[in-house]
């Protein structure tokens, strides 16, 4: 991850603190880090969780892999260093959202444990939820909502995660969603219950 380059900078403490924002919002800031192969259900479930939270009166925001590349990370490609920087930036943004008292929901393949741990290390232990969307490569290829697997198999996309680039399964995720077996709604309910159990939301 990148080192601090800027010099002569000073951290400013804010008069309104995280606990004040959380009191106002009646929830705790947290990060739900969805990870899994392309087609495993990350974005779909993340959006359902955000919808259910909204109905419950909770504030959340979804940082989706593709959407982020339209703006914040549009200068990044898919080579290894750009992928690392993509996750670094998202980790910092998610952390800022959680500091604001918001439940940040990310949906990125984020194939390497070391990069997911970078975000985890920014966060208080009980405020980070690595959420593994578990699905077989066969299921993901069958879904293939963007036609990416077909292109990867045809050699049109190189270094595609799950085909010719590795995916490291989470070592100790807080949440495992078996998207081969359960519906989007059932998976979202599992996430909501976890947040309630950990007293992030009521």
N, C-alpha and C positions, 0 to 999 in steps of 0.2 A: 504494500500500500504506500501511497505517496507521503513523502516527508514534508514537514512545515518549511515552506520557502519564504513566506512573508516575514519580514523583520519589523521591529518597532511597532508591534501590535499589542494591545492590552485588552484583556477580557473585562467587559463591563457587566457588573451585577445589576439585575433589573429590580425595580421596586416591587413589581408584581411577580411573585414567584410561582413555581409550578403548583404548589399546594393550593394557592389562591385560585388559580385557573381551574384546578380539579374540583374545588369546592363549588365554584360557579357552575361547572358543567355536570356536577353530580356523577362523576366517573373518574377513573384513573387513566392516565395516558399509558399506552402500551403499543407494542409492535407485533402484528401477526405476520410472520414471514412465510408465505406459501412458496414451496419449492416442489419440483417434480418435472418429469419429462414434458415435452411439448405434447399437448393433447391429454394430459392427465387430469385436467379439470381445474387448474389453479385459478384462472381468471373468472370462470363461471361461478365457482364456489365463493371466491373472494367477493364478487359482486352480490351474491345472495346473502352473504354474511353482513355486508354493508347495508343492504336493504332491510334485513331483520333488525339490525342495530338501530337504524333510522326509525323504524316502526316502534321500537322500544324507547325512543327518545334519547338515543345516544349519538354522539358525534364521532364519525369515522371518515377516513378518506382512503380511496384505493389508488395505489401507485402501480399501474400496470406496465409490464415490460414494453409492449409496442407503443402505448400512448406516450411514455416518457421519451422515446426516441423521436417523437415528433417535435419536441421542444428542448427541454433541459439537456438531453443527451443526443441531439441530432448531429453533433460533430463526431460521434463515436461510431466505429464500424463493429465488426465481429471478430477481429483478430484477438489473440489472448490478452494483450495489454489493454485494448479497448474494452473488452469484456470485464476485466478487473476494475477498470475505472468506472464503468457503468454501475457495477455493484457498490463501489465505494461511495459514489455520489448518492445513490439511492439510500444507502445505509445512513448517511448523514442527514438527508432530507427526512427519512422516516423517524430518526431520532429527534429532530427539531419538532416534528408534528407531535410526537409523544410528549415532549417537554411542554408543548402548548396544551396538553391535557386531552389530545385527540387520540383515538385508536387508529394508528397507521396500519394499513393492510397492503402488503406488497405481493405481487404475483410475478415472479421471475423464475426462470429455470434455475439460475444460480447453482451450477453443477458441482462446485467445489466447496467442501466443508470449511476450508480455511477462510473463504470469503464470507460464508454465512456466519462464521464465528467472529469476523470483524464487526458485523452489525451487533451480534450478541454482546460483544465486549463493550460496546458503547452504552449499553442499556443496563438498568438495574436488573438483577437476576430474575425477579418475579414479574418483570414487565415485558419479557421477550418470549414469544411463542413460535418456535420453529414448527411449521405445519407442513408435514410431508403428504403430498397427494400421491398415494401409492397406486400405480396402475402398471400392468404389464406392457411391454413394448408392443405386443400384438394388439392390445386394446387401443393404445394410443395411435397406432398405424391405421386401425380400423376407423377411428374417429377422424383423424387427420383433417381438422376443420379448415386449415389454411393450405392444405396440399403440400406441406413441407416435406413430409416423409417420402412422398412420391418423387419430389424433386431430388431429395438426398439419395434415394435409391438409384435414380437415373444419373447421378453424378453432377447434377446442376448446382447443388449446394455442398460445399466442402466443410469438413469439421462440424458436422451436425450432431448435436448431443443425442446419444443413444444409438447412433448408427456408426459413425467413424470418429466420434469424440466421446470421452467418458462422462458418466454421471455418477457422482459419489453419493450414495444414499445417506441420509442423515444418521449420525451415530446415536444420538439420544434425543430425538425430537419430542417436544412437549405434546404434540398432537399428531396422530397418524390417521389419515382419512383413506379408507380403502375404496377408491372410486370405481374399482371393478365390480364391487358388490353393492354399494349403497348409492342412493339417489343424491342429487345436488342438495335437496332440502334436508335429507337426513345428515349429510356431512356438515351443512351449515348449522344445524341444531347441535351437533357435537361440539362445534367451535364455540357457540354461544354458551353452552353449559360449562365449558372449560373457563370462559371468562367470568361467569357467575361464581363458579367454585373458587376462583382465585381472587374474587372480590374486586375485579376490574370494573364490572357493572353490577347493578342490582337485579 
